[in-house]
Amino acid sequence: MFEASRAKAINQLNNFIENNLAEYSRLRNYDFGPEKRFNVSCLSPYITHGIINEKEVIQKSLSKFSFSKNEKFIQEVLWRTYWKGWLELRPNVWNDYLTELKKIKIEFKDNKEYLNAIEGKTNINCFNAWVYELKENNYLHNHSRMWFASIWIFTLNLPWQLGAEFFMQHLYDGDAASNTLGWRWVAGIQTQGKHYLANEWNIKKFTDNRFENINLNENAPPKVSGKIYSAVLKNFNNPVNLEKKNLIIFENNLSFEFTDFKDHKFKKIFLVNNKNDNREIKLSEKTLKFKTNLIDDQRKRLHEISLDCEIIDISELRSIKNTYLLYPCVGENLNFLNSQSMNNGEFLYRNLDLNSWKYCNKGFFNFKKYIPTIIKEFF
């Protein structure tokens, strides 16, 4: 479903805007099956890796329809931007999640219900189908992700941390913020006491009655967490004047020629590949290959415009001095930098993030009212 190239991403974007954007608000919640994704853009694997960016997507949509007609689509595009900003202000949520996951994995490594769940061998047909689809296509419709997480937590009674890991292992668009915080939200600990409970009628309606045998726990209380994370306000700033240094690019910014820093002359560009050796959540072979191919696609595009670049493993970073680093955001890559006490370079932040993250100290409904302000900054 997802060819690992910017050319494919642009083609997919153009096709969606031209043919399906008009019906997005009305049809977006329907999961008609993996062969019928016309009602959603399926751009998230590319946006997550920076193959195309949110500004490109929003600008293309605004060239087709007005903001008022596009508002729901633009909100959904910026959800990931919001989640990242929220987590940047509360990085301990991610670190605590990894600590909890490590302990829970030991407890559940031989748990039959857990093993049946990840193999798609439960007594819930729709859940089993989504397990197969996740492993086969490395993607799930957003509504199905919510149903999946709810069933995992409240009907199968499995820890949300294991479910979040399962998604991260297989989703091409998995990132620390949207994945971890999305699972926390379903469980009822992201917004304390507010959980998401999947129910049979909703699944049947929005899957066009594709499934039967949907027996769920539809009355479960939300999960409880004693931890409260307050926002720690940070100053995200770029250098006033960029020097001629090397540039480090991670897997979330793989379209340098369209970034805010494209016009600056760097000495050399290093594209970082982070394999499972240095990840706390071990990704599936297909997910790693997708990332590797996207990195190589960026390398080819940079060579085409005569920029000196090289792909390196993340373990080689310490040998590169005099650098700027496109900020990798809270997640595995930043964890590696912190674990190695690597401070031999300055971070560069996207202008979109600088303009968005200052509104991420509260919930999304608060963020949403600032979206017109954010949009106005760029268009």
N, C-alpha and C positions, 0 to 999 in steps of 0.2 A: 504493500500500500504506500510505502514511503521511500521513494528513491532519495538517496543521500546526496543531494546537490541543490545549489541555489537556483539553478535553472528550473528544476522541477518545482521548487517552492514558489517561484514567481509565476510559473504557469498555473499552479493550483490557486494562488491568490487571484490572479486575473480571471480565471474561470468562475470562481465563487462569486466575486464581485459582480461580474457581468450577468451571471445566470441565476444565482440563488440568494443573493443578499436581500432582495426585496421581500422574501418570505421568511427571513431568519427569525424575526421576533415571534412570528406565529408558530413556526414549526421546530424551533431549536430544542425543545424539551423532548421531542420524539426520538426514540431509538428504533429505527426501522430495520436494523441489522447491519452487519459489517459491509454488505454489498450495496447498501443504500444510504450513503452518507451525504447526499446532496443538500440536506437541510442544515449542515454545519460545515465550517470551513476546513477542519482537519489540519489547521496550520500550526497547532501548538508544538509539535516536535521540532519545527523549524524556528519558531519564535523563541523557544526555550534555549536553543543553541545559538541564537543570534544570526542564523542564516538569513532571515529577514527580521526586521525589528518592528516594534509596535507602531512607530511613527510611519513607516512605510505602509503598513496595513491600514492604519487610520486615514492617512492621506488618500490612499486609493479609494477607500469607502466614501470619503467626503467628496471625491471627484464624481461620484455616482449619485449620491443622495445627500440631502441636508443633514445637519447634526441631529435635528429632532427625529428624523426618520431612522437615523443610524444609531441613536443613543444606546439602545440595548446592546447592539453589537460592539460598540466602542467600550461600554462598561465591561463586557466579558473579556475583551482584549486586555484591558487594564487590570483585571483581577489579579493576574500573576505579578504585575508590577506592584500592586498593593501588598500582596502577600509577602513579596520580597522585602519591601520597605518595613512592614510590620515586624518581620523576623530580624531585620538589621537592628531594630531598636530593642530587640529582646533575644539576643543570640543564645542565651542560656536555655531557651526552649529547645533548640536543636541539640545542644550538648547534653542536656538532661535526657532527651529522647534516646540518644545513642547509648547513654549509660544504662537506662532502663531496658533497652532492647538487648543489650549484651547479657544481662541477667536473665531476662525472660526466655531468650533463645536456649539457654542451658536447661531451664525448667521444662520447656515444651519440645525439645528435640525428638522425643519419642512419643509425643502425644498423638493418639490415633485421630482425634477430631481435627487437629491441626494438619496432620499429614493428608487426611482425606480432603480437607479444604483446598490445599495447594495443588492437589492432583485432580480436583473437580469430581470427587466421588462422594458428594453429599447427597441427601435425598431432596435437594431443591434444584429443579431442572434449570431454571434461569441462571442460578449461581454457577452451576457446572458449565453452562454455555459460555459465561463470561470468563471463567478461568481459561477455557480453551481459546477464546478469542484474544485474551490478554497475551497468552504465550505465542499464539500464532501470528497476530497482527501487531502486537506491542502497542496497543491503543484500545481505549474504551470510550464510548460516549460519556460525556460528563454526568448525565442523569444516571447512567448505569454504574458509574463509579460511586455515586452516593448510595444507590441501592445495595451495591456490593459491600461497601463498608458497613452499612447498617446491618445487613444480614450477618456479616462476619462478627460484628461486635455483640448484637442483641439477640440473634437467633442461634448462632453457633457458639456464642459465649467465648470467643477467642480474644486475646489482648489486641487492642488497636495497633500497638507498636509492631506486632508481627505482620499485620495487614499492610501497614504503611511500608514495611520493608519489602513485602511481596510486590507491591506496586512499583517501588523504586527499582527493583531488580529487572522488571520487564517493560515498564512504560518508556517509550522513546521520549516522551515529554516530561519525565519525572524530574523534579528539582526539589531541593530540601524544603523550600518555603511552601509552595502550593501543595505538595504532597503531605508533608507532616501536619501543616495547619489545617488542611482539608479533613484529614482523619480525626484530628482533635475536635474539629467542629462537629462532625457527625457524632462522635462519642459524647459530646456535651461538655467538654472541658475547655474548649476554645472560648466560647461564650458560656460562662458557667450556668449550668442548668438548662441550656437550650440545646437539645440534640435533634438528630434527624432519624425518624423511624420510617423505614420502608413498609409499605402495605400492599396487599394483593391487588386491590382495585387500581391503584396508581400505576403499578408495574404493567398490568394488563392493558390499561388505557394507552400508556405512552410507549408500549412496544407493539402496538397494533395487534394485541391478543396473540402474540407469538408463543407464549408460555402457559403451561398448566402446572398443577401440583405446586402451588406457591403457598406453603403453610409456614407462616412467620410469627414470631413473637411481636405483636403490634402494640403491646402495652408496657414495654420495658422502661424503667426509669433511666435517666441519663447517668453516665458514669461520673464519679466524683474525684476531684483532684484537690489536694490540700495546698498545691503550689499556686502562687499568684505572681505573675510577672509584670512588673511595672516598666513602662517605656523609659529607656535611658537615652536622652537626647544626645545626638552626636553631631559633629560638624564634618560633613562630607564636602571637601573642597579640592579643586584641581589646582595645580601650580599656575601662577600667573603667566609665567613664560616657560615654555617647554624647551629643554636643552636637547641636543642631539645625542640621544642614548639608545640603547637596545629597548625593544618592546616585547613584553611577554603577553601572550594571548591564551586564555583558557577556553574551555569548551562552550562557554556561554556567550562568546562574542566573535563568532566565526564569519564575520563579513567586515573585515577591517576597512575595505575600500568604500564602505558606506557609513563608517562611524564618524563621531564628532572629531576624530583626530586624523582623518584620512589625508589631510593636506600637510601634515607635519612630516618632516624628513627624519626618520629614525635610522640608526646605524644598521640594525638588522632586526628582523621579526622572528621570534621563536614561538611556535605553536605547540602547546603543552598537551600531551596525551597522558591521561591518568588511568592506568590499568588497575586491575583488582588488587595488586600487591599493596597498594597504598590507599585502598578504600576500606572503610569500616562496614559498608554495605556492599557485598559482592554482587556485581551486576551479571545478568545473563550474558551468554556469549553473543547473542544477537544484538543486545543493547550496546555492548562494548564495540561490536563491529560497526554499528550504525554511527556511533560517535567517531570511531577511527576513520570511517569513510567521509564523514562531514569535515573532519580536520584536513584530510587529504584534498578534498574539494576546495577548501580555502587555500591550501598551498598552491594548487594548480592555478587558481584565479590570481593569486599574488604574483606568481611567476609570469603570467600572461601580461601583467602590467609592469614587468621588470623590477619587482621588489625582491630584495634579498631575504629569503625566509628559510626556515628549517624546522622540521618536526622533532621534538625531543620528548623523552619521558620525564615525568614530573620529578623523578629522583635526580635528574641532572641539573635542576634549577640552581643549586648552590654554586655551580661552577660559572654561572653567568653573572657578571658584575655590571655596574653602571646601567641600571635598568629602570624603566617604567613598567607597571603591570596593569593591564586592563582589569578592573576589580572583578574577582570571581564570585562575589556575593557569599553569604553564609552558606556553608556546605562542605563537601569533601575536599575541594581544592584549597579553600581557605584554612580548613582544619590542618591540612598537610603543611602549609606555610607556617602556621602557628606552632605545630608540633616540632618543626625543625628550627624554630626561632629565626626564621629567615626575614630579615629586615633590610636587605640590601637593595631596596628599590622603593619608589613611590607609587601609590595607587592612582589610577586615572578613572574617573567616574563618568558614566553617560549623563548627558544633560537631562535626558528624560527622567532618570532616577533622581538627580539633584532637585528637579522641579516637582517630583511626585512624592518622594519619601518624607518630606516635611509635613505631609498631610496624612501619614500612616500611623500616627500615634494613637488613634482610636479605631473604631470599627469601620467596616466598608461603607455603611450608610453615611457616615460622616465624610469619608473619602470621596464618595460619589458626588457630593454637592460641589466639590472642587474640580471635577473633571472638566467642565467648560473652561475654567481658569488654566488648567494644564494644557488643554488643547490650544487655547489662545496664544500660549507661549511659542508654539511651533507653527501654527497655521494662521 
